[in-house]
Amino acid sequence: MKTEIFHQSEESNSSSKLFERALRTIPGGVNSPVRAFRSVGGTPFFTERASGSQLVTSDGKSLIDYVCAWGPAIHGHNHPLIRGAIERALEKGTSFGTPNPYEVEMAELIVELVPSIERVRVVNSGTEATMSCIRLARGATARDKIVKFAGCYHGHVDSLLVKAGSGALTFGHPTSAGIPRSFSRETIVIPFNDLEALDRAFAEHGKSIAGVIVEPYPANNALILPQPGFLEALRKRCSEHDALLIFDEVMTGFRVSLGGAQEREGVLPDLTALGKIIGGGLPVGAFGGSETIMRELAPDGPVYQAGTLSGNPLAMAAGIEALNLLRRDPPYKRLNTLGRHVKHSLEAIAKDLGIPLQVPQMGSMFALIFSDGPILNDRDVSDSRTDQFNKVFRSCLENGVYLPPSAYETCFISSAHSEEDIDKTIAIIGAALREL
Ligand code: PLP
């Protein structure tokens, strides 16, 4: 059986054959559930290689990619300068288990660029970053409860993998088996953009709320944008109740501006979680805040947090290059122009066709939500016509455009996407809309 696997012919490396093999050894055939295409139907393609704005599948098909590795690939895939940085680091070794010079450079870059961060610790994923923010918030305030917003995703952390129950203010229910109810009871879930619910949460539980965690632009429920004043009000309420405001900028950090959503909005959180772009395509996360709060962390303080591979030199080298590229030649203006072009073009086509379609957009992020709108919270997204998104997804994939394989994910444009890529994509999505 094993020898059979090692003698696979070239033809047997088609996506369907690879998926058949994967199903025999990997749960559901994938290492992260959304990759399985369950929400849009069918089976996933495998990627052989990627460059710039394009993926090349194991079946030899080229696709213009709007998943961008789920966010990290802001410079497009396989950027030569990032590859070069990894190659140079590789010559020196793959992991040392001691401090290394790259870690210092990475920390200096993050502290320089992200307005609220004075001290930062690097971890290996976004999940580790948000988990560590929660522990630190609890440790620093000596309180247990966390407020989160329905529809925001913060990685697969036990106490954050929680959805709202019925009613505006609820203690959450676990969204996964294996999470003790007692954990989710420490999480209060309220709707995004709902300040009344936030006020009720503080009125009822203010003395035990350690922190409020939020994606400033929730991008794991299609894309939801904050109402004017919402993020400012969060800041104010947290300060009034001595709770910490935690911005999960795993998605928005370095994506919407060099200093993330906090810089764009002029609202400074107490703690920030980062990930995705800061790894340049390798596994990295980070979390940071003021010197005073970060001093609570071991070895200086009582809040324990650690990682064997944290600050790995290859990952640091890739991330430093990715951030330096952004700093040298900020792509944000052009990315926003492309994003707005997609939004306005698709909304105009849909309007002509009489199809209710919202295209919320923030810089290089956009989503297709089949609804009359407005889109203010998770309910507005779940009430939308996800069946129409699924049809558009399949039509696009057949015609060379890879949108995220779920109506609840956000599309990303990279600086490697050309104007031609974008116009071709608008035409292909437009044709898919006409087929609905
Ligand atoms: N926070 C946000 C906003 C995310 O979008 C994600 C992942 O998509 C995470 C946290 C978790 O990051 P990771 O998948 O690297 O653990």
Residues whose N, C-alpha, C, O or C-beta is under 5 A from the ligand:
A	BS01	PLP	S125 G126 T127 Y153 H154 G155 E215 D248 V250 M251 G275
